[in-house]
Amino acid sequence: MAQADYIVSNGTGAAVRSDLNGQLAAIVTNNSGATAPATTYAYQWWADTTTNTLKLRNSANSAWIEIMQLDGTLTMEDGTAALPGLAFRDDLDTGIFRAGTNQLGISSAGVERVEFGSSEVVFNDAGNNYDFRVEGDTNANLLFVDASADAVGIGTGSPDDPLHVVGRISNVVNAAYNVTASYGFAFKNATTPAKRLWGGYDNTADAAFIQSTHDGVAHKSLLINPNGANVGIGTTSPQNNFVVSNGGNDGIEINPTGENSDPAIYSFSRSGDGYRSLTFVGLDYRFNSGSSPSEKARLTSSGQLLVGTSSTSADLMAIVQGTSGGAKEGGPLMLARANAPAADGYEVGILEFAANNHVAAAKIFAARDGGTWTAGSSQPTRLVFSTTADGASSPTERMRIANDGTTFIGTSLPWFSRQLVVEQSSQTAAFINSNSAAFPVSVVNASTSGDSIFVGFYTETRSSPTQRATIDFNRAAGQVRYNVSSDRRLKLDIKPAGTALDALSAIQVRSYKWAETGYRVDYGFIAQELNEVAPDAVKVGDDGEEVTDTWAVDTSKLVPLLTKALQEAIAKIETLEARLTALESA
């Protein structure tokens, strides 16, 4: 190992020779050593014996670039998708890079295309519109992944569905079921390769079938006779057009001829005992259940839905199907009244929640919200949410949304022009809690010109409140301002303030630690002490043993005191300077 400064010093012949030998030794050993050479040059080699790597000095002679391990292992920079560690001379954003720990990435045009990880290989991990295609010897689209359509094609380059296969999937004869059975498809379990679901055509039974395996036993899940007359699920011998069975008598049976005067559509029927859970009678739909079936619900021909009763009543809920076509196609659930609401407060629809006494414990209702009501053209409506308090017997309104979109919480009385009104008489009107350290509360003013007010503080009347303070953004100065009312027109008995130096000297500046965190504050105030000198800057709390209502300090209220004290100090300084000038002139 040898290193040198590559400067041959003047000296005797022997000294010069020794110096040259040292320079040559450094060259032949690539400046090897445990630490970097003291003197460096651009493009200089260094065999770092500490990290066992060969390094090259950069062109700026400001850093070492690792080339390879001294044992012959070739390394390169991690790089990124945009600048791969191994790239092409004429295409620097295409190559190989280290995407992360134990991850190899391949990029082109600065975008990652393939990622080889420790547990998976991902193609197009960036989610770009980048297709994937595998060619066969005669098929250019043996496998095609259409990124823009999120579809996979086999045998096609234009898949119409998430999976589009052109050609036969499989057609394999399997003797496990029947030597003459031809299977068109088969799904297998990944850990236990035995077929779990398969199907095809059974020559012995002369029928198409779908079969499954359960508990190691093959079951006929679906069988269709060749003439298509009978279809069976769970049975190989359907006796009617459509029969479902789980191996016993339970199932579904549809019989076009019927057993009595009722249309013969039965759900969960047993042969011979007339078990019926769903029956269509005339134009009424009746829903029956129980070991001795009895009616539980009915949809009448007049559109009434009867649940738990068979008697009709105009007060029962109606479900109205939307007209076909248009944006509302699909049918809403409508709570409606037969006549128009005559005046403000008349309810349009009510959703009530009750326990076993059937007395409403909470409800949501819509009601006419003033204005002129004209069905189909003008329907001013408010939505009201009510809950029942502990000890109360009926719901009380908690929130409403007025016809203009204004939301009221804890009140229904407007507070001049505002879209959200929150009011409480004895509790905190609103409490916002967030576990996020970043932006737990955000206030936005979308104005792009002039000053933007973020928060306004008001008191007194609802219709004409008095503004007391604001938080705004001064766009010209690029500053957020905290503004408190200080208008001359709001003040009386204005006169010069008294001396402030004595008061300023009386303020105790303390050093302390916060009890909660132990954080040391070098210069600060104690609210109780500051209250003795500057009570306007202190919000007084309780003095009990428990810290419930804490004392607080508004340091901005000390600015007038500090300003006055500074003015007095300046006046004294100017007086002293004048005296010194007079003495120097004497």
C-alpha positions, 0 to 999 in steps of 0.5 A: 500500500502506498500513497503520494502527492505526485510532486518530486521535491528537489534534493540529492540523487538518492532522495529524488530516486526515493521520491520517484520510487514512492510516486511509482509505488502509489501508481502501481498500487492505485494509491491504496490505503485505509484513508483517502490520499491527502493530495487528490487530482481529478480522475485519480484512482484510490484502492480503499482498503477499509471498504475494499472498493476501487474508487475514482476521483470525479472531474471536479476533484470534489468527491470519490466515485465507487467503481467496483469491489476489489474482489472483482464485484462490479457495483453501480449507483442506485439511480432512479427511473428517470436516471437509471444507475446503468443506462445507455450512452445515447439514451440516459433515461432507459436502463436498470436502477435499484427501486428499493431494498432488494428491488430491481427496476427496469425503466424506459423513457424515464418511467419504471416498466418492470420491478423485480422484488423479493416476493413478486414481479410487477409490470407497469407498477406506475399505473401508466397506459402501457400495454403488455404483449406476448407473441407466439410463433403464429399469434402476435397476441398470445397474451395481451394486457390492455392498460387503458381498458384494464383488460386481458386478452388471450388470442386477441389484441382488443379485449372487450372484457376484463378477460377475453379469450379467443378460441377454446379454453380446454377440452380434456377427457378425465376418467375420474368421473366417466370415461366418456365424459368430456370436460370443457373447463376445470377449476382446481385448488392451488394447494390441493390440485384436485378439481373443485369445479368442472363441467362439460358433457356426460355421454352416459347421462346424455346431459350437460353438467357442472360438477363440484367436489365437497369433502372429497365427494363429487356432487352434480351441481347442475345438470341439463337434459339434452332436450332442455325440458328439465334443469336440475341443481343439486340433482341428476333427475329433475322431475320438473322444469327447474328443480333445486335440491341439496340432497333432501327435499328442501329447494326451489321448484317452478311448475308451470301447471300448478297444484291449485288455483294459485300460480305455482311459484314456490320458494323452499318447498317440500314435495307434497306438503304445500310449503310456500314462502312466496305466492303470487295471488291475482295482482297481490304479492304475498310473502309467507314463512313459518312451519305452518306458513302464514302471511308476513308481508304483502305488496298490493295491486294499489302499490301499498306495502303491508308488513306484519298486517294484511289490512290496508291503510292510507297511512302506511309507507309507499314505495314509488317506482321511478319512471324509466329513462332519465337520471332518476331511473331505478326507483327511489324510496319516497316518504310522502303525504297525499296533499300539499303542505298548507303552511310553514312547518307542515311535514312532508315526510317523516322517518321515525326510530322507536323501540318496542313501545312504538314511541319515537325516540328519534326522527328525521323529517322534511317540512315546508320551509316558508315561501310559496309551495307549488308542486313540481316548481317551487317546494321550499323545504327544510330537513330536521334531525331530532333526538331524545335526551336522557330523561325526556319522553320525546325527541328535540330538534338538534340540527336542521338544513334550511331551504337555502342550504344554511345548516343550524346546530343547536338552534333554528334562529338565523345569525345574520347571513351565514351558511353554518350556525352552531349555538349552545346555551350552557356548553361549548358551541363547537369542538374540533378534535384531530389526531393529525399534527398537520392542518387539524383545522383549515380556514380558506378564503377563495378570494384572489384579490385584495385582503382576505378575511379568514375569521371574524369575531362578533358580539351582540345582535343576530341581525346586526352584530358588532365586529370585535376582531378579525384574522385576515391576510394582507395580500400587498404585504404578504402577511397574516394579521390578527386585528383587534378593534382600536378605532378612535370612534370606539373610545372615550376620554383619550389622554396621554398615558402615565409613566410605564418604566416603573410598571415595566420594571415591576414585571417578573421575567422567569425561567421555568419548566413545563410540568407536562413535558419538562421543556425549559423556558428561559424567559417567560411570565407567570400569569398570577404575577403579571396580573399584579402589574398588567391585568389587561394582559391576563385572563384570570382562572381559578386558584384551586388545587386542581388545574381546571380553568387555567390562567393565561397571558395575551402578550400582545397586550404588553405592546402598549406598555413596552412602547410607552416604556421605550419612549420614556427610555429614549427621552432619557437617553436623548437628555443624557446625550444633550448633556454630554454634548454640552460638556464636550463643547464647554 
